[in-house]
Amino acid sequence: MTDHTTPEPERIDALMTIEEVAELLRMPLATVRYWRVLGTGPRGFILGRRLRYFRQDVLDWLEEQRESTGRGVA
């Protein structure tokens, strides 16, 4: 028998659609979709038949992008 546990409420609240990710990043939706095709964007997953992102994964990816530029802006 499988043990089904209830996910933490704050983790469920952190689920985002691709449209919400694009809005958060202030990028065109088409760009976020293209990043997904290339495998270079934030990590998403399929839940049922829908694409979803955890907000923290998007924020972590954004931080990686900032660090990978190797330069700061004054």
Phi, psi and omega in degrees: 000138182274136177270111178262118178255153179280126178297155177297132183304320182293332178289318178295318179298338184275001178289136181232150171275169178295328177295320178292325177296313179301318179295316179300317182278351183057045179237153176298145178304319180300325179293315180296320176297318179296317177302322180296317178300317181285341184078023183251352183271188178299151182286123176242174179208160179267127177240109189070244175243017184245143176277129179225157178229144169274133182307317182296325176297320179294315180295321177296317179298318179299318178296320177300320179295318179297316181290327184287344179288335176069013179215149178254162177247128182277000000 
